[in-house]
Amino acid sequence: MAKFTTSYLGQLRCANTHTQSGTLIHTDAPSDNMGKGEAFSPTDLCALSLTTCIVTTMGIYAQSREFSITWIEADTWKHMASDPRRIAKIEAEIRITLPPESTERQREGLRRVVHTCPVSKSLHPDLIQDVRIVFVE
């Protein structure tokens, strides 16, 4: 079980510590919701969690099947809705380069990860997950 500690710093900011490693992440309310937007907002982290979970799970998939991934880079966009205020859509574009000897089966396995990572499975079904995988040669 993972543990995290959050300290409210005032002015809609928090310091969040990953207890096991001591890593610190600051959060701030977004500028469109009374904050300064000077750090990731909680909803930013939620959207980013989807992308990083997919990328991490791709790494686990490749490692467990003994093939390598040369490079991955991704962009994430968060779309908010109101009444109630919530994340309505997360868009991600994940660009991947595999070695020349990679197979279509490996590519298909990486595509399947998009819908099987733990964060994807944990998000509400009404939240649109628009994830595009682009293989870059």
N, C-alpha and C positions, 0 to 999 in steps of 0.2 A: 504494500500500500504506500503510495507516494504522499508526502506531506509538504505543505507550503504554508508560509506565514505572511500575512498581510498587515501592514501598518498604515493607517490613514495619516497622511502628511498635512492635510488641510488643503483648501482651495481645489478640491476635487481630484487630488493626486494621491496615489498609493505607492508604497514600496513593497514589492512582493519577492520573497526569498524562497528559493528551492532549497529545502532543508538539507537534503543529502549532499549537494554540491556547494551550497552557499551562493549560488548564482543569484543576482539581483536584477529584477525587471521593474522599471517604473511604469505606472499607468497614469493617464490623464483623461479627463472627460474630453470628448471631441469639441472642436470650436463651434460646431453647429448645435451643441447641446450644453451650453454654459461653461465649457472648459477652454483651456488655452491651446489644446491640440499639440502640446510639446512632447508627447510620448505616445506610445501605442495606447489606444483606448481598449477597454475590455472587449468590445465587439470587433476591433481590429485583430486582437489576439485570437478570437474565435475563428475569424475568417482565415487568418494566417495558419492556425492550427490545422485546418483542412489541408492546405497545400503542403505544409511540412510533414504531416502524417502520410500523405500520399507519397511524397518523395522518399521519406524514410522507409516506408513499406516497400517501395520499389527497390531500394538498396538491400533490404532483407531478402526480398524475392530473388534478386540477382545473386546475392551471396549464397543463399541456400541451394541454388541451382548451378552454382560454380561458373557463372559468367560475369563479366565485368561491365560496368557502365563507365564510359569515358568522361562524360560531363552531363550535368543537369543544371538548368537554371529555370526559374519560374517567376511569373508575375501574378499577383492576386489583386482582385478588385472586390470591394464590399459594397453592396447596394442596400441602403436602408429603406424601410417603409415606416409609416406612422399609423397611429390609432389601431393597435398599440405600436409604439416604437419598437422595432425589431429588425434583425437582418432578414431581408427578403430573398436575397440572391448572393451567392459567392461565385465569382468567375475566376478561373485560374487557367493560365496557359503554361504548360510544362514542356520545356524544350529539352530533348535528350539526344545525346550522341552515343552510339554504341560502336564497338570495334567492327571493322569490316567483315569479320567472320560471323557476326551475329546472325541469328535465324529469325524467320517470321514467327515461329513459335515463341521465342523469347520476347519479341515485340508484343505479341498478343497477350502474353502473361503480364507484361508491364501495363498494358491497357486495362486489364481486368482489375488490377490493384486499385484503380480509381474508385471503384464501387465497393471495395471490400476492406478498406482501411478502417481502423476503429473510430476515428473521428467522423468519417462519412456515415458510418452505421449509427452514430450517436446523435447526429443532428436531427431536428424535427423534420418529418417528411414534407411539410409545406415549404421548407427552405429549399430554394432552387439551387442545385449544385451543377454549374455549367463548367465542366473541366475539359479542356482540350489538350491532347497530347500531340506534340509535333516532333517527329524524328528528324534530326538535323544530320546530314551526311558530312 
